[in-house]
């Protein structure tokens, strides 16, 4: 699954730690998601979309292999 977290964080000038604090996870979780090593739960994806004021579909995109 592709994601645009890094792009959205840059747009909001937000650090990984700030996003982690706002969504109730660790910074390491944010790093793993941004690197494509971990897919967030539906609840976490919804929280992230809310933080950025965007839809889940604009943050996460399925790839052909998913």
C-alpha positions, 0 to 999 in steps of 0.5 A: 500500500502506498501512502502520502503521510510524508507529503501531508506532514510536510504540507502541515509542517508537522514532525513525525513526533507531532503526528504520533502525539496527535494520533496516540501512537509512537514515532516509530509507528509513524516511521514504519508506516511512512516506509511502507513496512506497516499498514495502519489499522482503520482507526489509526488511518481515520485519525490521521485523515482527520489530523490532516483534514483529508480523506483516507483515500488521499493518504493511502492507495492500494497497489496492484500487489495488495 
